């Protein structure tokens, strides 16, 4: 493991940029960026366009390790180059931004008010490839919709089971049990989630540390115990459908938690902007999220 990257994730101020929109969310990401579905045909063209968008973000002079700790990549992004370097190598060697990889294959159907992850049969090979390319850690997402203990436990148990596999491959897992912000039982689901996480953390060994990516909680500082937990490298928050301003305001009220925003980061960026306009908009976005992450 890269100790410099580990120390950066542990103690440097900043946030994580989530640039990992996958197949299902790519058309929406492109639409928000000003590229309608009528302007490309087929997946190949679509992924070329989203790679151009991501490349434009990470090569921008305002995107660097001064305010951004890490960036989460989609597998197809990891396998492509940015300015002649592999994407992960570019992030760290040029920008001093720690590279992460989204490894889940999407969500299974809802059961017990939650969606666990679909099987990942080729995970070991993917982890080995990611490590070879200089990736530091991974991210995988499940979703909790109701305060159902069976559903919450199923999500957390699966996340930690696969998390141990990822730790075994020499990578740091970001465990992401998202609570749907529209859940009618959001606060109660978050209470169940916190206890399930604490129970699983107690089973980790002293040399195992993970990261958590959580929905901004209904109760401010609900996750303070997790922020200070010795098995937790960092707790980050997803924007989860909130606007950037809403997410920043909620984030600032949760001390020690930093952002890992996707749509919240790219809000207001369009393909039609000149480089000067694009960089100014990205700079304002990065600065607002950075400031909200400092509390």
C-alpha positions in Angstrom: 0.0 0.0 0.0 1.2 3.5 -0.8 1.8 5.2 2.6 1.8 8.7 1.1 -1.7 8.0 -0.3 -2.8 6.4 3.1 -1.6 9.4 5.1 -3.3 11.8 2.7 -6.6 10.0 3.0 -6.3 9.9 6.8 -5.4 13.4 7.7 -5.3 16.0 4.9 -8.2 18.4 4.5 -10.3 18.0 1.3 -12.9 15.8 -0.3 -13.3 13.0 -2.8 -14.6 13.6 -6.3 -16.9 10.8 -7.5 -16.5 10.4 -11.2 -17.9 6.9 -11.4 -21.2 7.2 -13.2 -21.8 3.8 -14.8 -23.9 2.5 -17.7 -27.3 3.2 -16.1 -26.5 6.8 -14.9 -24.3 7.9 -17.9 -27.1 9.2 -20.1 -28.4 11.4 -17.3 -24.9 12.6 -16.5 -24.4 13.5 -20.2 -27.8 15.2 -20.4 -26.9 17.4 -17.4 -23.6 18.2 -19.1 -25.6 19.5 -22.1 -25.3 16.4 -24.4 -28.7 14.9 -25.2 -29.3 11.3 -26.1 -29.9 12.3 -29.7 -26.3 13.4 -30.2 -24.7 9.9 -29.9 -25.6 6.4 -30.9 -24.7 3.3 -29.0 -22.8 2.6 -25.8 -19.3 3.1 -27.3 -20.0 6.6 -28.4 -21.7 7.4 -25.1 -18.7 6.2 -23.1 -16.3 8.1 -25.3 -18.3 11.3 -24.6 -18.4 10.7 -20.8 -14.7 10.0 -20.8 -14.2 13.3 -22.5 -16.3 14.9 -19.8 -14.3 13.3 -17.0 -11.0 14.0 -18.7 -12.0 17.7 -19.0 -12.7 17.8 -15.3 -9.5 16.1 -14.1 -7.2 17.9 -16.5 -8.6 21.3 -15.5 -6.0 23.4 -13.7 -8.4 23.8 -10.8 -8.7 20.0 -10.2 -5.7 19.0 -8.1 -4.6 17.6 -4.7 -4.8 20.9 -2.9 -8.5 20.5 -2.3 -9.3 17.1 -3.7 -8.1 14.1 -1.7 -9.2 11.3 -4.1 -11.3 10.5 -7.1 -13.5 7.4 -7.7 -13.3 6.0 -11.2 -15.6 3.8 -13.3 -13.9 0.7 -14.5 -13.9 1.9 -18.1 -12.3 5.1 -17.1 -9.5 3.2 -15.2 -8.8 1.3 -18.4 -8.4 4.5 -20.5 -5.7 7.1 -20.7 -5.7 10.7 -19.8 -3.0 12.8 -21.5 -1.1 9.7 -22.4 -1.1 8.1 -18.9 -3.4 5.5 -17.4 -6.2 7.4 -15.6 -5.1 6.2 -12.1 -1.5 7.1 -12.7 -2.5 10.5 -14.1 -4.6 11.3 -11.0 -1.7 10.5 -8.6 1.5 11.3 -10.5 0.2 14.5 -12.1 -2.5 15.8 -9.8 -1.6 14.1 -6.4 -5.3 12.9 -6.2 -5.7 9.3 -4.7 -7.4 7.0 -7.2 -10.3 4.7 -6.2 -12.3 2.3 -8.4 -16.1 1.5 -8.3 -16.2 -2.3 -8.3 -19.9 -3.2 -7.8 -22.0 -4.4 -10.7 -25.2 -2.6 -9.7 -28.1 -3.5 -7.4 -30.2 -6.6 -6.9 -34.0 -6.4 -6.7 -35.4 -4.9 -3.5 -36.0 -7.3 -0.6 -36.8 -6.4 3.1 -36.7 -2.7 2.2 -33.2 -2.8 0.8 -31.1 -3.6 -2.3 -27.9 -5.6 -1.9 -25.3 -5.7 -4.6 -25.5 -8.1 -7.6 -22.8 -10.8 -7.6 -19.3 -9.8 -8.6 -17.8 -13.1 -10.0 -14.7 -11.6 -11.4 -13.8 -9.4 -8.5 -10.4 -10.9 -7.7 -9.2 -10.3 -11.2 -10.5 -6.8 -11.2 -8.8 -6.0 -7.9 -5.5 -7.4 -9.1 -5.8 -5.3 -12.3 -6.7 -2.1 -10.3 -3.7 -2.6 -8.0 -1.4 -3.0 -11.0 -2.7 0.3 -12.3 -2.0 2.1 -9.1 -5.5 2.2 -7.6 -5.5 2.8 -3.8 -9.0 1.7 -2.9 -12.5 0.7 -4.1 -16.1 1.8 -3.8 -19.3 -0.3 -3.8 -22.9 0.8 -3.3 -26.0 -0.8 -1.8 -29.3 1.0 -1.0 -31.5 1.0 2.1 -35.1 2.2 1.6 -36.8 1.3 4.8 -36.0 0.8 8.5 -36.1 -3.0 8.2 -33.4 -4.7 10.3 -33.2 -7.7 8.1 -32.7 -5.5 5.0 -30.1 -3.3 6.7 -28.2 -6.3 8.1 -28.2 -8.0 4.7 -26.7 -4.8 3.2 -24.0 -4.3 5.8 -23.1 -8.0 6.1 -22.5 -8.3 2.3 -20.6 -5.0 2.3 -18.2 -6.2 5.0 -17.9 -9.7 3.5 -16.7 -8.3 0.2 -14.8 -5.5 2.0 -12.6 -8.3 3.6 -12.0 -9.7 0.1 -10.8 -6.2 -1.0 -8.6 -5.7 2.1 -7.1 -9.1 1.3 -6.2 -7.8 -2.2 -4.2 -4.9 -0.6 -6.8 -2.2 -1.3 -8.9 0.0 1.0 -12.7 -0.5 0.5 -15.1 2.4 0.7 -18.3 0.7 2.0 -21.4 2.6 0.8 -24.7 1.6 2.3 -26.8 4.5 0.9 -30.0 5.4 2.7 -32.5 6.7 0.2 -33.1 10.4 1.0 -36.8 10.0 0.1 -37.3 7.1 2.5 -40.3 7.7 4.8 -38.3 6.0 7.5 -34.9 7.6 6.9 -34.0 8.5 10.5 -34.9 5.1 11.8 -33.1 3.4 9.0 -30.0 5.4 9.8 -30.1 4.4 13.5 -30.3 0.7 12.4 -27.5 1.2 9.9 -25.2 2.9 12.5 -25.6 0.0 14.9 -25.0 -2.6 12.2 -21.8 -0.8 11.1 -20.5 -0.6 14.7 -21.2 -4.4 15.1 -19.3 -5.2 11.9 -16.4 -2.8 12.7 -15.9 -4.7 16.0 -15.1 -7.8 14.0 -12.2 -6.2 12.0 -8.6 -6.9 13.1 -6.3 -4.2 14.3 -4.5 -4.0 11.0 -7.7 -3.6 8.9 -9.1 -0.2 8.1 -12.0 0.8 5.8 -13.7 3.9 4.7 -17.5 4.6 4.8 -19.6 6.6 2.3 -22.9 7.5 3.9 -26.0 9.5 3.2 -26.1 12.8 5.0 -28.1 11.9 8.2 -31.3 13.3 9.4 -29.8 13.8 12.9 -26.7 16.0 12.8 -23.5 14.2 13.8 -25.2 10.9 14.0 -22.0 9.2 12.7 -19.6 11.0 15.1 -18.7 7.6 16.6 -17.8 6.3 13.2 -15.7 9.4 12.3 -13.5 8.7 15.4 -13.5 4.9 15.1 -10.0 3.4 15.0 -11.0 1.0 12.1 -12.2 3.9 10.0 -9.8 5.8 7.8 -12.4 8.4 6.7 -16.1 8.9 6.6 -17.4 10.6 3.4 -20.9 11.6 2.4 -22.8 11.3 -0.9 -24.9 14.0 -2.3 -27.7 11.5 -2.8 -30.0 13.6 -4.9 -29.7 16.8 -2.9 -28.6 19.9 -4.9 -25.0 21.0 -4.2 -26.2 23.8 -2.0 -28.4 21.6 0.1 -25.7 18.9 0.3 -23.1 21.4 1.3 -25.3 22.9 4.1 -26.1 19.4 5.5 -22.4 18.4 5.2 -21.2 21.4 7.1 -23.4 20.4 10.1 -21.7 16.9 10.3 -18.3 17.5 11.8 -15.4 15.4 10.5 -17.4 14.0 7.6 -16.1 15.1 4.1 -17.8 15.1 0.7 -17.8 12.4 -1.9 -20.1 14.1 -4.4 -20.8 13.0 -8.0 -23.7 15.0 -9.4 -23.2 17.7 -6.7 -19.6 18.2 -8.1 -20.5 18.4 -11.8 -23.7 20.5 -11.3 -23.5 23.6 -13.6 -20.8 22.2 -15.9 -21.7 21.9 -19.6 -20.0 20.8 -22.8 -20.9 24.2 -24.4 -18.9 26.2 -21.9 -15.5 27.7 -23.0 -12.5 26.4 -21.1 -12.5 29.6 -19.1 -16.2 29.3 -18.2 -15.8 25.6 -17.4 -12.8 26.1 -15.2 -14.5 28.9 -13.3 -17.6 26.9 -12.7 -15.6 23.9 -11.6 -13.4 26.0 -9.3 -16.5 27.5 -7.6 -18.0 24.0 -7.2 -14.8 22.5 -5.8 -14.3 25.5 -3.4 -17.9 25.3 -2.0 -17.6 21.5 -1.4 -14.1 21.9 0.1 -15.3 24.6 2.5 -18.3 22.4 3.6 -15.9 19.5 4.2 -13.7 21.5 6.6 -16.1 21.5 9.5 
